Amino acid sequence: MKGGGNMTTYEALSLIAQFSLVFIGMLTLTVTIVVYINKKK
């Protein structure tokens, strides 16, 4: 991370965006697994 003061907000937003993408991916994976297990029963 460079010391440019203007990039702080953009870096924070991109970090939040990456985290939310990972969170959505994990959530989708969990739901898919649960549905798959329920269908097998």
N, C-alpha and C positions, 0 to 999 in steps of 0.2 A: 504494500500500500504506500503510495507516494503522499507527500505532505501537502497536496493541493487542497486548499480549503473549499473550493467550489465543488469538488467531486464527492464530498461527504454524503450529501443527500442522495445523489445518484447511486453511490456504492451501497448505501443502506437499502435503497429501494430494490436494487438488483439482488442483494442478499436475501431480502424478504421474498422476492419473486422466486428465487431458487428454492428457498425453504418451503414455500407454499406448493411449488411443483412437486417436490419430494413428498410432502404430506399428502397431496392428492393422489400421487402414485401409490403410496403405501395403503391409503384408504381404499382405492379401487382394487388393489391386490387382495386386501383382507375381505372385502365384500364378495369378490369373485370366489375366493376359497370357501367362504361360509356358504354361499349359494351352491357351489359344487358339492360340498359335503352334505348339505340338506337334500339335494337331488338324489344322491347315491342311496340314502336311507329308504 
